[in-house]
Amino acid sequence: MKKATPRLNPGAYYSNQKMPHTKLSVSVKGTGFPILCLHGHPGSGYCMSVFTEHLSKRFQTIAPDLRGYGNSRTSVPFEMTDHLLDLEALLDRFGLDRCLVIGWSLGGILALELAMKYPQRVTGLILLASAAKPTGSHPPISWQDNLYTGLAGIINWAIPGWQWNIDTFGKRSLFRYLIQQHTATPYRYLATAGTPAYLQTDRRATKALNTALRARYDRLAHLGDIHCPCLVLAGEADRHITSQSSLETARHLHDSQWQCYPNTAHLFPWEIPDRVLADIDRWIDALPQVVGNYES
């Protein structure tokens, strides 16, 4: 008989009090097997709403603001490894002995690290625009890029998804390296989740990530320690973490499925949300062990 998984209070927000220097703000939705949803950089738990709104209809979704992001404030410098300590304490606080983990970009890297460090607690991984050895192909940024990005972002925040702004400024801005489909859908996500997350990202979080990247983060050789099923998804035109580096990760994993979406980039879950969610649903339904062999 399967061990029952403790339930969290849907819709509640918590702070992790186990470690005094760590207070993660967490959004919990739905009931059922727990799915931990980890955002990227810059980001917040709310950026994962594209997944939590859908998956919480069948499962329990737990979407924290990582340290230095969203409402998880910090006043001291920290390292990337501290995110793992925070997440371990979060799982302990709620008595979660196992969960499925979804990670987007930086969140995918942390998901891999969780699966390597706590294999008994991770039943499966869904990695989006992420890699164990992340490489990018982003071109140099000009002052015009920054100007158009500022204009596009401010106007889009005020009038989300306005096609005139998308055509006039958005397609000339740095958004062109984040998305390929310049429709109202991804721009609305940028307005409601992306821009607020960018403004709330602490400089210490940026420094921690940049330090890890400068050290040439590479965990490919350790992926053999991960034995749970993995779904690796990528946008074909991703310039931040290339689809080739995501594919390389998929090939190093014991049990993985790979999907690359044409005409999309780093924010592909916001470009084609219905297709991505359908693929995730199919993967979960085909591998019921990743959600504890039961649904609520």
C-alpha positions in Angstrom: 0.0 0.0 0.0 1.3 3.4 -1.0 2.2 5.8 1.8 -0.1 8.8 1.9 1.4 12.1 1.0 0.8 14.9 3.4 -1.6 17.6 2.1 -0.8 21.3 2.1 -3.4 24.0 2.5 -4.4 25.1 -1.1 -4.0 28.8 -1.9 -1.9 29.4 1.3 1.4 31.3 1.5 4.1 30.1 3.9 7.6 31.2 5.1 10.3 28.6 5.8 11.3 29.3 9.4 13.6 26.3 9.9 16.7 28.2 8.9 16.6 31.9 10.2 18.3 33.3 7.1 15.8 31.6 4.7 12.2 32.7 4.3 10.7 31.3 1.1 7.4 32.7 0.0 5.4 29.8 -1.4 2.1 29.5 -3.4 0.3 26.2 -2.9 -2.7 25.2 -5.1 -4.9 22.1 -5.5 -4.8 18.7 -3.7 -3.1 15.4 -4.6 0.4 14.3 -5.3 2.9 17.2 -4.9 4.5 18.9 -7.8 7.3 21.3 -7.0 7.5 24.1 -9.6 10.8 26.0 -9.8 11.1 29.3 -11.7 14.1 30.7 -13.6 16.1 34.0 -13.5 14.7 36.5 -13.3 11.5 35.0 -12.0 9.1 34.2 -9.2 6.7 31.4 -8.3 4.0 33.4 -10.1 5.9 32.9 -13.3 5.0 29.2 -13.0 1.3 29.9 -13.0 1.2 28.7 -16.6 1.7 25.3 -15.1 0.2 25.6 -11.7 -3.2 26.8 -12.9 -3.5 23.7 -15.0 -1.8 21.0 -13.0 -3.5 22.0 -9.7 -6.8 20.7 -11.1 -5.4 17.2 -10.6 -2.4 17.6 -8.3 -0.9 19.8 -5.5 1.4 22.4 -6.9 4.0 24.1 -4.8 5.6 27.2 -6.4 8.2 29.0 -4.2 9.9 32.3 -4.8 13.5 31.2 -4.6 15.9 33.1 -2.3 16.4 36.6 -3.7 13.4 36.5 -6.0 9.8 37.6 -5.7 8.8 37.9 -2.0 11.7 35.8 -0.7 13.8 38.7 0.4 17.4 38.4 1.4 19.9 40.9 3.0 23.1 38.9 2.7 25.0 37.4 -0.2 24.5 33.7 -1.0 25.6 31.0 -3.4 23.7 28.8 -5.8 24.0 25.8 -3.4 22.0 27.7 -0.8 18.9 27.3 -3.0 19.2 23.6 -2.4 19.3 24.0 1.3 16.2 26.2 1.1 14.3 23.7 -1.0 15.3 20.8 1.3 14.0 22.7 4.3 10.8 23.6 2.4 10.1 19.9 1.7 10.9 19.0 5.3 8.6 21.7 6.7 5.7 20.3 4.8 6.6 16.7 5.3 6.9 15.9 1.6 8.9 12.7 1.3 8.6 12.6 -2.5 7.5 14.9 -5.3 7.6 15.5 -9.0 9.8 18.5 -9.9 9.2 20.9 -12.8 12.1 23.4 -13.5 12.3 26.2 -16.0 15.8 27.5 -16.9 17.6 28.1 -13.6 14.8 26.1 -12.0 15.7 23.1 -14.2 19.3 23.2 -13.0 18.1 23.2 -9.4 15.7 20.3 -10.2 18.6 18.3 -11.5 20.6 19.1 -8.4 17.7 18.1 -6.2 17.4 14.8 -8.0 21.1 14.1 -7.6 21.3 15.1 -4.0 17.9 13.6 -2.8 17.1 10.8 -5.3 14.6 9.2 -2.9 12.5 12.4 -2.8 12.2 13.1 -6.6 9.9 10.8 -8.5 10.4 12.5 -11.9 11.8 15.7 -13.6 10.3 18.0 -16.2 13.0 20.3 -17.5 12.1 23.3 -19.6 14.7 25.4 -21.4 17.4 24.1 -19.1 20.6 22.1 -19.2 23.2 20.4 -17.0 25.9 22.3 -19.0 24.1 25.4 -20.1 25.4 27.2 -23.2 24.0 30.3 -24.9 24.2 32.0 -28.2 23.0 35.5 -27.3 24.5 38.2 -29.4 26.0 41.4 -27.8 23.5 43.8 -26.4 23.4 47.4 -27.8 22.0 50.6 -26.3 19.2 50.4 -28.9 18.3 46.9 -27.6 18.0 48.3 -24.0 16.0 51.3 -25.2 13.5 49.3 -27.2 13.2 46.8 -24.3 12.5 49.5 -21.8 9.8 51.1 -24.0 8.3 47.8 -24.9 8.2 46.6 -21.3 6.7 49.8 -19.9 4.0 50.0 -22.5 3.2 46.3 -22.3 2.9 46.5 -18.6 0.4 49.3 -19.0 -1.4 47.8 -22.0 -0.7 44.0 -22.0 -0.5 42.4 -25.4 -1.1 45.6 -27.4 -0.1 44.6 -31.0 1.0 48.1 -31.9 3.6 48.0 -29.1 4.6 44.5 -30.1 5.2 45.4 -33.7 6.8 48.8 -33.0 9.0 48.1 -30.0 8.7 44.5 -28.9 10.1 42.9 -32.1 13.1 45.3 -31.9 13.8 44.7 -28.2 15.6 42.0 -26.3 12.2 40.2 -26.2 13.1 38.9 -29.7 15.6 36.6 -28.1 13.2 35.3 -25.5 10.2 34.6 -27.8 9.7 33.9 -31.5 6.0 34.2 -31.7 5.2 37.9 -31.1 1.5 37.4 -30.3 -0.5 38.8 -27.4 -0.3 35.6 -25.4 3.4 35.7 -24.4 3.3 39.5 -24.0 0.4 39.1 -21.5 2.5 36.7 -19.5 5.4 39.1 -19.7 3.2 41.9 -18.3 1.6 40.0 -15.5 4.5 37.8 -14.4 7.8 38.6 -16.3 8.1 42.3 -15.7 7.2 42.2 -12.0 9.6 39.3 -11.4 12.4 41.2 -13.1 11.8 44.3 -10.9 11.7 42.1 -7.7 14.9 40.1 -8.5 17.6 41.0 -5.9 21.1 41.8 -7.1 22.4 39.1 -4.8 20.5 36.5 -6.7 21.9 37.8 -10.0 25.4 37.7 -8.6 25.0 34.1 -7.3 23.9 32.9 -10.7 26.6 34.8 -12.6 29.2 33.4 -10.3 28.1 29.9 -11.1 28.0 30.5 -14.8 31.5 32.1 -14.8 32.7 28.9 -13.1 31.5 27.1 -16.2 28.8 25.1 -14.5 28.8 21.5 -15.9 27.1 18.5 -14.3 26.8 16.3 -17.4 29.2 13.7 -15.9 26.9 13.3 -12.8 23.6 12.8 -14.6 24.1 9.1 -14.3 23.1 9.4 -10.7 19.6 10.3 -11.8 17.4 7.3 -12.4 13.9 8.8 -12.3 11.9 9.5 -15.5 12.7 12.8 -17.1 10.9 14.9 -19.7 13.2 17.5 -21.4 11.5 20.3 -23.4 13.2 23.1 -25.4 12.6 25.9 -27.8 14.4 25.5 -31.1 15.5 29.2 -31.2 16.5 29.5 -27.5 19.5 31.9 -27.3 19.8 31.8 -23.5 20.1 28.0 -23.1 20.4 26.5 -26.5 18.2 23.6 -27.5 21.5 21.7 -28.3 22.6 22.0 -24.7 19.2 20.7 -23.6 19.4 17.8 -26.0 22.9 17.0 -24.7 21.4 16.8 -21.2 18.6 14.5 -22.4 21.1 12.2 -24.0 23.1 11.9 -20.7 20.0 11.0 -18.6 19.2 7.3 -18.1 15.4 7.6 -18.7 14.4 10.7 -20.7 12.1 11.9 -23.4 13.0 14.8 -25.5 10.8 17.4 -27.3 11.9 20.5 -29.2 9.4 23.1 -30.3 10.0 24.9 -33.6 9.6 28.7 -33.9 9.9 29.2 -30.1 12.6 30.4 -27.8 13.4 30.5 -24.1 9.9 31.5 -23.0 8.2 28.8 -25.1 5.8 27.8 -22.3 4.3 31.3 -22.6 4.3 31.2 -26.4 2.5 27.8 -26.9 1.1 27.0 -23.4 -1.7 24.7 -24.6 0.7 22.5 -26.6 3.3 22.3 -23.8 0.7 21.5 -21.1 -0.8 18.8 -23.4 2.6 17.2 -23.8 3.2 17.3 -20.0 -0.2 15.7 -19.4 0.5 12.9 -21.8 3.9 12.2 -20.2 2.4 12.1 -16.7 -0.4 9.8 -17.9 2.0 7.4 -19.6 4.2 7.3 -16.4 1.9 7.2 -13.4 4.7 6.4 -11.1 6.0 10.0 -11.3 2.8 11.1 -9.5 2.7 8.2 -6.9 0.5 6.0 -9.0 -2.6 7.9 -7.9 -4.5 11.1 -8.7 -6.9 13.0 -6.4 
